[in-house]
Amino acid sequence: MNPRRLLPPPGAGRLLALSSFLGSIGFGLYLSAAPVYFVQSVGLGARQVGIGLSLAGLTGVLLGVVVGRVADRMGARETTAVFALGLIATLVAVAFVDSFWTFLPVITALSVAEQGWDVSREAVIAHVLKGEQRVRISAYLRSAFNAGFTLGVFGAGLAIAANTRAAYLAVLGGHALATALGAAIFLRLPRVPRVTPAPEQGSRFAALRDVPYLLVAQVASLMRLGDTVLLVGVPLWIVTSTHAPRALAAWLTAVNTLLVVLLQVRFARRADTVAGAARLERLAFAALAVACLLIGTTGWLPMWPAAAVLVLAAVVLTFGEMWGEGARWSLRYELAPDDAQGQYGGAFRLGTAVPTVLGPLMVTAATGTGSFFGWLALAAVFAAVVTAVGPVVRLAQRRRPSLAADG
């Protein structure tokens, strides 16, 4: 494949992709190495780190609507730059954490800055790109993100192997540098004017009263359970209930990443309308259900047949993930009012709270049964969501008369 095909055409899309690539390198560095840094270098307990990261993540998600409103009213590009500076400042502060009580506020500020960067960036995408361009460029961004994230994870592995404070500080510095470079490229995008909300959107947090939109956000975000299946459920299943090689868990993650980098743009093509996105969303959840059934059968198989079926399941799951992400982008942008894209983008992220909190519990419950029936139950959940997609999307469309004909 020609590497140029992995990049969008010159212009705003390419600048966004380069910014995403650089930012994801830093994110991969930090996400993989930070928990080890806080335990090994700072001296916190693993439970303290887990509690702190969970609280910080939840705070960031809950403040997304506030951040989005700021981006709408103050200008999304400039707001993104401010949050990038905030992220760099908190990364510096992370280097001085020496107790749980300094860790908690710093890590919370870091999470808010990360959410602010993401929500504001999406508001920029909504204004500098139009219609099907948003989904197409978002697909390129996801490919770029996965490529950069993989490089960052590799660098984090080197730091963890060294296990010195200097190595962990280099990770923090790398994240800060990558963020600064990504933000510098981002500022080359056209300026997004401040938005004056329409009278019906005049409420400070109108997005939180738009129940149909929130329902779409929740249903679409359940697709993120696929990540938990791949990163938590499959590794646990492999080592506890199959004869497949244990190293296969890591190889399947590599297969997933490679497929996303190479194919995400192609798999998002049919999500350029709300109706197309709804069809793609149903296909995505059906693929997750099939993947769960395939995984469940491997407990009965010898080593190499089990390995082959697990690879097939990972491919099917990844296909579902790519269809689902394409649909999710379209629904997030097209069902939100143009004069409140930031606020609605923050509200859409609230949908990730359920899969983030309940996802590990659901998936570990499925694997914990040690039988096919746990995976059958999880497949049934995804199959049920298939039937819910159409009604909730049509309900949200009725709130947007201009989209009613697209149903």
HELIX and SHEET records of a PDB file:
HELIX    1   1 PRO A    3  LEU A    6  5                                   4    
HELIX    2   2 ALA A   12  TYR A   37  1                                  26    
HELIX    3   3 PHE A   38  VAL A   42  3                                   5    
HELIX    4   4 ALA A   46  LEU A   62  1                                  17    
HELIX    5   5 GLY A   64  MET A   74  1                                  11    
HELIX    6   6 ALA A   76  VAL A   94  1                                  19    
HELIX    7   7 PHE A  100  VAL A  128  1                                  29    
HELIX    8   8 GLU A  132  ALA A  162  1                                  31    
HELIX    9   9 ARG A  165  PHE A  186  1                                  22    
HELIX   10  10 PRO A  199  GLN A  201  5                                   3    
HELIX   11  11 ALA A  206  ARG A  209  5                                   4    
HELIX   12  12 VAL A  211  SER A  221  1                                  11    
HELIX   13  13 LEU A  222  ARG A  224  5                                   3    
HELIX   14  14 LEU A  225  THR A  228  1                                   4    
HELIX   15  15 VAL A  229  GLY A  233  3                                   5    
HELIX   16  16 VAL A  234  SER A  241  1                                   8    
HELIX   17  17 LEU A  248  PHE A  267  1                                  20    
HELIX   18  18 ARG A  269  ALA A  271  5                                   3    
HELIX   19  19 VAL A  274  THR A  297  1                                  24    
HELIX   20  20 THR A  298  TRP A  300  5                                   3    
HELIX   21  21 MET A  303  GLU A  334  1                                  32    
HELIX   22  22 ASP A  338  ALA A  340  5                                   3    
HELIX   23  23 GLN A  341  PHE A  348  1                                   8    
HELIX   24  24 ARG A  349  THR A  352  5                                   4    
HELIX   25  25 ALA A  353  GLY A  368  1                                  16    
HELIX   26  26 PHE A  372  ARG A  398  1                                  27    
HELIX   27  27 PRO A  401  ASP A  406  5                                   6    
END                                                                             
